[in-house]
Amino acid sequence: MDGGNKKYTVLVVEDDPQNLKFLTILLSKYFNVLTCSSESEFYRTLVHQKFDAVLMDITLSGNKTGLSLIKSLRQIPLYKNIPIICLSAHIAEADKLEALKAGANIYLRKPIQNKILIESIESEIRKGLTKNFN
């Protein structure tokens, strides 16, 4: 990571239990990890937890998609500039453009190499910190 002592916190929003378990194990080596597997958990987490970045799946079961949750998050002043990384199996360029339009910082496609995922999250957190200090 950045060589400092702070371990940043990443909120992982993923409704597939296997993917959520894998991401939690992988990311916990580098970050504090909070997880949500539903829309209701997501909104509870916003109220009760603090985090430095969001890793969002686009396709979620329930009433809202990951894109809808991103749009909601961007409307909250506290999270207006938080780094949001989309991780999706959708490969169409239109899906990527919709995610970016909704407010995602970057869009990554599954499957992804672990190293690229970690580096992308770290990079977006660093950019977010720089943006918040300027």
N, C-alpha and C positions, 0 to 999 in steps of 0.2 A: 504494500500500500504506500502511503505517502511518507513513511518513516517516522511519523508522529506516534504518540501513544493512543490517540483516539481511534476507537474502532467504530466506524460509521454504521448506522442502522438502515437497513433496506427492508421495505415492506414488499412482500411478494404476494401478488393477487393471482391465484391460479386455482381453478376448480377441479382439476384432475388430481386425485390423491397421489398417484405415482409420480407425476411431474412435480407436485408440491414437495413430496418427500425428497426427491432427488435434488431439487433446487435448494431446499433447506440444508441438506447435508453439504452440498458443494459450497454454498455461499457462507455458511457459518464458519468456514475456515478463515474467511477474510472480513466478514461483517457480522454485526448483530443482526439477526433475522426475525422479523415479525411476519406472520402469515395470515392470509384471509382466503377462504375458499368460497365466499358468497358475498352478495351485495350487502346484506345486513351486517356481516362481520366487518366489511370494509368501512361502513359508516360508523360502527362502534369504535373501530380502531382510530379513525380520524379524531374522535372526541377524546379518547383515553390514552393515546400513545403519541410519541414524537418519533419522527424518522427523517432520514436525510435524502432518500431516493425511493422511487417506486419501480418495481419490475412488474409490469402488467401484461397478463394474457388478454388477448382481444376477444376470444370466444369464451364467454362465461355462461353457465346455466342460470336461469332466473329471468327477471324482468329487464335487467340492464346488461348491455355489453361492456366490455372493457373500454370501448370508445366513449360510451355514455359516462362511465365513472371518471375517465380522464377529463371530460368536459366539466363535470361537477367539481372535480378537484381544482381545476383552474379558476373556478368562480370564487373560491375561498381565499381571501387575502393571504393567509398564512402559507398556503401551498401554491400560490400563483407562480412562483419561480422554481419550485422543487423539480429536480430531475426526474423525468418519467421515461423509462425504457420499456418499449413494447417488445414482447417476445411472442411470436406467433408462428403457427404452421402455415398460415396463409401466405402464398407466394406471389400472388398477383400484385403488380405495381400499384393498382388502384387501392388495394388494402393498405399499403404503406402510405400512400398519399392521404388517405382518410385518417389514419392514425396521426400523422404529422399535423394535419389540419385540425384535428381534435385537441392537439396540444402536447403530443408526445415529443420528446427531444430527439429520440432515435428509434428506429424500427429494426429489430433483429429477427431473422427467420430461423425457425427450428428445422432441422437440428443445427446446433451451433457448437463450435469447439469451446470447451470450458474456459480456456485461457482468454479467448476473445470476449466471452461474456463478462468475465471478471474485469478485464481491462476496460471494457466499455462502461461498466457501472462505475468504476473508479474514475475514469475520465469525466463522465457526466457529473459526478459529485464534485470533482475539482472545479469544473466549469461553473457549477451552481454556486460554489463558495465564492469564486471570483466575482460572479455576477452580483451576489448579495453584498459584497464589500465595496462595489463601485457605485 
